[in-house]
Amino acid sequence: MERMGPGDWWRVRPVGDGVTWIDEPHVREFYRCNVWHVRGRDRDMLVDSGMGVVSLRQWVPVVTERPLEAVASHTHFDHVGCHHEFPCRSCHGAEAHLLRAPTRENTFADKYVTDDIFTALPPDPYQSSTYAVQAAPATRLLWDGDVVDLGDRQFEVIHTPGHSPGGIALWEAATGVLFSGDIVYDGDLIEGTSAQEQAQYIASMERLLALPVRVVHGGHFPSYSGERHHAIIRDWLKGKGR
């Protein structure tokens, strides 16, 4: 398989509301994490950071222009690979131990990372068999109801377990913008299998259904409208007999 140079690894697109969509186009869509950069008055926010196979700070200038808080929607391999590159790192307290000491197993890299998830491989010396997320201990623990304050923009932390124990969404009530992580996006969802995880997933979806959302930026696949958001969740809940 062809290898890409680091300058061709990242894709950067503005999507409005001071939000920039960053992703890794050579990762197949189902596995491809969305990285969201949000511009604030006093500082910026980064929601997730990709696989970490090519430096985000070195190759995407927008993430180095101002002080920035790197927030993890959760700690699976595809979402926190470049978190170690940022001095200000946040995640939900339930997954702080995973960000501090990631392994191939606890980030799910052992289950998903093979050459087959790519359409072109990262630059040398990358090898799927030895890929691992670097440790990035949180400098701030987030809990339900906390706020990520950018000066003129405030994002409420909503704890959304079900996909992962410390999954979070970030909600800006003033604009109707929701960063949903992996609890909901416009594609096939990956749910926890235990009875507890199923109950948590339903509760998380019901919380997000109640929000007057205008636009959703999910952890995977393209962004979508509030109308589509409510339809996705209602259909999902109907499938669960709710």
N, C-alpha and C positions, 0 to 999 in steps of 0.2 A: 504494500500500500504506500502511496505517496506520502511524504512528510511535508508539512507546511512550515514556512519560516515564521518566526515570532511576530513579525510585522503584519502578517496576514491572518493571525489567529483570532483576533477580536473584531467584532462588528459593533458600531456605535450609531444610534439613531435617536434624535429628539422626538418625543411624543406629546409635547405640550405640558402645561402646568409646571414648568420648570423641571420636568422629569426627562432623563435620558435612559434609553433602553440599550443595554450592553449585553452581548451574548457571544457564544462560541459557535459559529456557523458550521464548523467541521465536526461537531458532535451531533449525532442523529437527534431529530427533534424530540422524541420521547424522553431522552436523557438530558437534553440541553436546558440548563438552568438559565433563567432570566436574572440578570443583575441590574438593579435599578439605582440610578444616581439621582438624588433629589437636591436641588439648589435651594438654600435658605438665605436669609439676610446675614446671619451671623456665622453660620457654618452649614455644611452639607451633610447629607445622610447617604450611605450606601446600604442597600438592602441585598444581602448575599454577595458572593464573590467568585462564583464559578468553581471549576475543578482544581485550579492551581497549577496547571501544566505549563502555562505561560504567564509571566508576571503581568498582573493588572496595572500596578503602579508604573512600571517601566513603559508599557505599550499603550496605555489609555490615559492621555494627559488630563482629562477632565477630573479624574479622581485625585489629582495631586495639587490642584490649584488653590484650595482653601482647606481650613481645618474640617475634619470629616469624622463622623461616627459610623463605623462599620457594624451594621446590625445583622445578626443571623436569624433568618426566619425559622431555621432549625439546623441541625448539625450533620445532615447527610453529606456525603463526599462532594456532591455536585454543587453544594451551596456555600461551602466554607473554605474552599481550597486556597484562596488568596487572603484569608483573614489575617494571617500572620504578618502580612505586609503593612498593616495599619496599626498605629499605636493606640487608638481608641476603639475598643471592640466590645460589643454588647450581645448578650443572648439571654434567653429565659433561664432562670435559675435551675430548672429541672434538667437542663442539658449542659450546664457549665462544666461538669466533670468530663464530658465528651469533647468539648472544645479544648479543654486543658490537656487531655491525653487521648487523642484520636488514634484508632487502630483501623486496619482494613475491615475488621469485623464490625466494630461499633459505628462506623460511618457507612456501612453497607457496600463499601468498595469491593470487598471479596465476592459479593453476590452479583454485582452489575458491571464492573470495569473489566472489559476485554477489548481487543482491537475492534470487535464488531460494533461497538457503540460509536465509532468514528467513521466518517466518510474520507478523511485524510488524517494521518497521525500527527501528533504534536512533534516539535523539533527534537532531534537528538539531545540528550540521551534517554528520552522518555521510553519506558517499557511498561505495558499494562500489568505484567506479572508482579512488578515491584512498586507500582503506584501506591502512594499513601498521602494522606492529608498531614500537613505539618501542624504541630501544636500551636495554639494561639489563645492562651488563657484570657478569659474575659476580664476587662477592666471595669465593667459595669454589669450587674445582674438586673435583668428586667423581670417585672412581675405584672400580672393582670392589672390594668388601670394606670400603670406608669405612663409617662409622656416623654417622647423624644422631641425636644424643643430646639428648633433651628433659628429662633429669634422671632421671625414673623410667621412661622409655621409650626403647628403642634400636632404630633402624631400619637394617638392613644394606642397603647399596647393592649391587644386582645389575645388572651391565651386561648389557643385552638388545638388542644390535644386530639388525637385520633389517628393522624398520620404519623406523628411522633410525640413523645411525652411533653417536650417543651416547645412545640410549634406555636408560632405567634403570627397574627396579622397586625398591620399598622393602619390606623384609620384617622383620616383628616376630615373632621366633621365640617369644617368651614368650606371645603371644596367638594366634598363627596368622593374623595379619592381613597381607594382601599388597596393596600399591598397585601395580598392574601397568602403568600407563601404557597405551600403545597396542600393546604386543606381543601382549596377549591381553585380550579382553573378550567379552561374550556377544552378539556381533553379527558382521557381515561385517568381516573383517580386511583391512587394506591392507598388502600385502607388497612389499618391494623386488623388482625384476625381474631384477637381475643374478644370475649364478651365485654370486657371493660373498655377496650379500644373502640369497639362498635358503639357503645353507649356514649363515649366521649365524642366520637365523630358526629353522631346525631346532635348532641348538645351544641357542639361548635358550629355546625351548619345552621341550626336554628338561631343562634346568636347573630351570625352573619346575614341571615335572611332578613332580620329585623332592621338592618341598617339602611338608611336612605341613600344608597350608593349611586354615584353618577358614572364612575369608571373604575374598573378593576384591573390592576397589574398583578398577574399571578406569577407563581414560581416557574411555570412552564407555559408554552404556547402563547399566542398573541393576546393583547389586552382586549377587553370587551366592555360593553355598556352595562349600566345598572339594570336595565330591562333583561338583558341576557343573564346577568348574575342571578337575579331572582328566579328566572326560568330554570337555570341549571340546578339550583338548590331545591326548588319545589319538585322537579322531576326526580332528583336523587332521593329526597325524603319520601316521595310517593313509592319509589322502589323499595324503601325500607318499611312500608306499611304505615307511614306517619301521615 
